[in-house]
Amino acid sequence: MNVARFGRGLVVAGGLVSAAAVVVTLILIGTPGAQRDARLDAARVRDLHAIEQAAGAHLLRRKTLPETLEAVPGVDLRRTDPVTGAAYEYRVLGPDLLELCAVFATDNAQPLRQIEPWMRRDWPHTAGRVCFERQIKPSSQAEAPG
């Protein structure tokens, strides 16, 4: 067998293995655009979680939930979608029950595409408009996600 021919065969085989690895990676974790969408959805979840926590702190101090999203205290609280700029939806459903809604780009049921796994557990969502009913527990406001 010719050594040069064997070397070319190894180079071709290495190239095929590399190309297959890239294809498998894209299938498992998604394209760069899909990863960007997942990061933006993670930001939306963090925003909703922060709104929930701020509303809970208000409930603890004032014994009532803020009636509107604008009334939720927090200077650094982001109340709008990071892409569209549309306000998140916020509704008081009861003395300690909120509904928070956002429009998501991805379905977070796929574990390999998760930015932060606690989000899938605590804030499961599909692509599109999703609402979450959140029972506010004012005594546990210091709870961190995870």
Secondary structure, DSSP 8 states (H G I E B T S, - for coil): --HHHHHHHHHHHHHHHHHHHHHHHHHHH--HHHHHHHHHHHHHHHHHHHHHHHHHHHHHHHSS--SSGGGS--TT---B-TTT--B-EEEEEETTEEEEEEEESS-TT-GGG-SSHHHHHHS---SEEEEEEEE--GGGTT----
